[in-house]
Amino acid sequence: MRLYYYIKTDTIELFYLSILRQEAHIMEKSLIEEELNEVWKSYLSLVDGVMAEGALSTKTKELMAVVLSIAGHCEPCIKIHLRRAIKLGATRKEIAEAIAVALLMMGGPIDVWTRSIIKEIMDQLGVK
């Protein structure tokens, strides 16, 4: 499953990112995307390669991205990667275990800081 982009008539169409922009209103267009489009396309190619199914499932990689987003205090990143993980079938228990890894590595403030963000996305997507 390719979540990030597809190639059509030699141009990269950022369908997934544009859907996220419309759906979540959380990502502004990057200055790099606007001014250095070839660099942006290269970055998206890297994203696609890294997040593709492999020894680790894409769902697992998205859960890892959630943990790294928490550690990096990137709220839009948490929302994007949590949505993707849920759409790929991540359960409430799997999400909790992933967040527990962040808690283990980053301490108690992680739990407090992420509560409302995690609840917002899980409620929006109907995760019980």
N, C-alpha and C positions, 0 to 999 in steps of 0.2 A: 504494500500500500504506500503510495507516494502522497505525503501530506503537504508538501511544501510548494512545489511548482510542477508544471509540466511544460514540455517544449512543443510549440505550435508555430509553424512557418518560420523557423529560425529565430523566434523571439521567446523570451521567458515570460510567461504570464503568471503573475503572483496571485493565483486564485485563492489559495488558502489564507495568505496574509491579508488580502483585500476583504475576504469574508470576515476575518477576525476584526478588522477595522470597522466594518459595517455593523457587526453583531455586538461587539464589546465596546467600541469607541475608546480603546485603551492605547492604541499605538498611532502616533503621528508618523508621517512619512519621514524617513531618515534623510538627513542632509547628504549622507554618503550615497543613498539611493538616487537622490536628485542630481547630485553634481559629479559623482564618480560611478556611473551606472555599471561599468564593466567590473569594477571592484565589488559592487553590490551583488552582481550576478555570480561572481566567483565565490563570494561568501555563501550565497544560497545553494550553490553547488556543493560546498563543503557541508552545509547543514543537511542537505538531502543524503549525502553519502554517509555521514555520521549517524543519522537517525534511521537509516534503512534497517530492515530486519537483518539480523546476523546472528552471531553467537548469543547476543542479548536481543530480546524482542524490542520492538519500537516502544511498546508500553513501558517496559522496564527503563528504557532510555529516557522516556518522558518523565517517569517518576524520579529518576536521577536528576533530570533538569529542574524539577520542582524543588528538590533538596538544595541544589546549587543556587537556585534563584532565591530561596529563603536565606541561605548563607550570605548571598550578595545583596540582600535587602532590596531586591528588584520586584516591586509589587506587580507591574505589568507582566513581567516574565513569569511570576508565579501563576497569574491568571491564565496566561496563554498555555503554559505547559500542563497545568492542572486540567484545563478543558480538554487538551489533546489526550492526556492520560485517561480521563474518564471516557471520552469518545472511543478510545481503544480498549475499554473494558475494565479499567482499574476500579477495584471495589473500595468501599469505605475502609475496610480493614487494611488493604494494601497501601492506601493513601496514609492512613494513620501510622503504619510501620515505616513508611518512607520519611514522614515528618519526625518520627522518633529518632531516626538516624541523624537528622539535622539537630534535634534536641541534644542527643548524645554528644555531638561534635561541637555544638555552638552554645549549649547551656539553656537555662530556663527562659531567658528573654525571647528565644525563638518561639516558644509555645504561646506566650502572651502576645507577641507581635503578629503572629499569623492567624490567630483565632478568627477574627472577623473576615479576613480575606478568604480563608479556606471555607468558612461557612457560607459566605456569599456565593461562591462558585458552585459549591455542592448543592445549595438550595436552588440556584438557577437551573441546574441540570438534573434536579430531582434525585440526587443520590441519597439514599436512606441508610 
